[in-house]
Amino acid sequence: MEFKDEWSVESAMQVLQHQTVDAKLWAEAVEWLILYGPEPIREMLLLSSGTATHECFPDLKAKGYAPDGQPCYSVEDLARNLDISEDDARIMLKEKEKVHKLHHFIDEEDTMKVQ
């Protein structure tokens, strides 16, 4: 079964509202909603994600923005902030690409630069 088909809006929202849910399951539900949920929920979660990223990783700065407005980070910066190797960061992102069947690596030429 593909990741897209593992959840519904209703099941993901139930997990988010459950008070004692496993953190990994909660993160998967959020991830699904960000990728496949209704636009108002996606917008709210992306805004929250940006706030959490800024709070937890204040040194992590976007290098540019994707055509859809989402921030883009260098693999080197992600690895340093997560305290993992660049190779491990690339592997993690490639696994997400495979699971989501979406492209997570964006060529630098395709981003709007931060001034």
C-alpha positions as CSV (number, residue, x, y, z in Angstrom):
1,M,0.0,0.0,0.0
2,E,1.3,3.5,-0.9
3,F,1.7,6.1,1.8
4,K,-0.9,8.2,0.1
5,D,-3.5,5.4,0.6
6,E,-2.5,4.6,4.2
7,W,-4.5,7.5,5.7
8,S,-7.7,9.5,5.3
9,V,-8.3,13.0,6.6
10,E,-10.5,11.5,9.3
11,S,-8.0,8.9,10.5
12,A,-5.1,11.4,10.4
13,M,-7.2,14.0,12.4
14,Q,-8.2,11.4,15.0
15,V,-4.5,10.6,15.6
16,L,-3.7,14.3,15.9
17,Q,-6.4,14.8,18.5
18,H,-5.5,11.7,20.5
19,Q,-3.9,12.7,23.8
20,T,-1.6,9.6,24.3
21,V,-0.7,8.7,20.7
22,D,2.8,7.5,19.8
23,A,5.0,10.3,18.6
24,K,6.0,8.4,15.4
25,L,2.4,7.7,14.5
26,W,1.5,11.4,15.2
27,A,4.4,12.5,12.9
28,E,3.2,10.2,10.1
29,A,-0.3,11.7,10.4
30,V,1.0,15.2,10.2
31,E,3.2,14.3,7.3
32,W,0.2,12.8,5.4
33,L,-1.9,15.9,6.1
34,I,0.8,18.2,4.9
35,L,1.1,16.2,1.6
36,Y,-2.4,15.2,0.9
37,G,-4.8,17.0,3.3
38,P,-7.3,19.7,2.5
39,E,-5.7,23.1,1.7
40,P,-6.7,24.9,5.0
41,I,-5.2,22.1,7.1
42,R,-2.1,22.0,4.9
43,E,-1.6,25.7,5.3
44,M,-2.0,25.6,9.1
45,L,0.4,22.7,9.4
46,L,3.0,24.3,7.1
47,L,2.8,27.5,9.1
48,S,3.2,25.5,12.4
49,S,6.1,23.5,10.9
50,G,7.9,26.7,9.9
51,T,7.5,28.1,13.4
52,A,8.7,24.9,15.0
53,T,11.7,24.7,12.6
54,H,12.6,28.3,13.5
55,E,12.2,27.6,17.2
56,C,14.1,24.3,17.3
57,F,16.8,25.1,14.7
58,P,17.3,28.9,14.8
59,D,20.6,28.6,12.8
60,L,18.8,26.8,9.9
61,K,18.1,29.4,7.2
62,A,16.4,28.9,3.9
63,K,18.7,29.2,0.9
64,G,15.7,30.0,-1.4
65,Y,12.1,29.2,-2.0
66,A,10.5,26.7,-4.2
67,P,7.9,27.8,-6.9
68,D,5.1,26.9,-4.4
69,G,6.7,29.2,-1.8
70,Q,8.1,26.5,0.5
71,P,11.6,27.2,2.0
72,C,14.5,25.2,0.5
73,Y,17.5,24.3,2.6
74,S,20.9,23.0,1.7
75,V,21.6,19.3,2.5
76,E,24.8,20.5,4.3
77,D,22.8,22.9,6.6
78,L,20.1,20.2,7.3
79,A,22.8,17.7,8.2
80,R,24.6,20.1,10.5
81,N,21.4,21.1,12.3
82,L,20.3,17.5,12.7
83,D,23.8,16.5,13.8
84,I,24.0,13.8,11.1
85,S,26.2,13.3,8.1
86,E,25.4,14.8,4.7
87,D,25.2,11.2,3.4
88,D,22.7,10.3,6.0
89,A,20.6,13.4,5.3
90,R,20.6,12.6,1.5
91,I,19.6,9.0,2.3
92,M,16.8,10.2,4.5
93,L,15.5,12.6,1.8
94,K,15.7,10.0,-0.9
95,E,13.7,7.6,1.3
96,K,11.0,10.3,1.7
97,E,11.0,10.8,-2.1
98,K,10.5,7.1,-2.6
99,V,7.7,6.8,0.0
100,H,5.9,10.0,-1.1
101,K,6.6,9.5,-4.8
102,L,7.4,13.2,-4.8
103,H,10.6,15.1,-5.6
104,H,12.2,16.6,-2.5
105,F,15.5,17.7,-4.0
106,I,15.2,21.0,-6.0
107,D,17.9,22.3,-8.3
108,E,19.2,25.6,-7.0
109,E,18.4,27.2,-10.4
110,D,14.7,26.5,-9.8
111,T,14.5,28.4,-6.5
112,M,13.9,32.0,-5.8
113,K,16.9,33.2,-3.9
114,V,16.9,34.8,-0.4
115,Q,18.5,38.3,-0.6
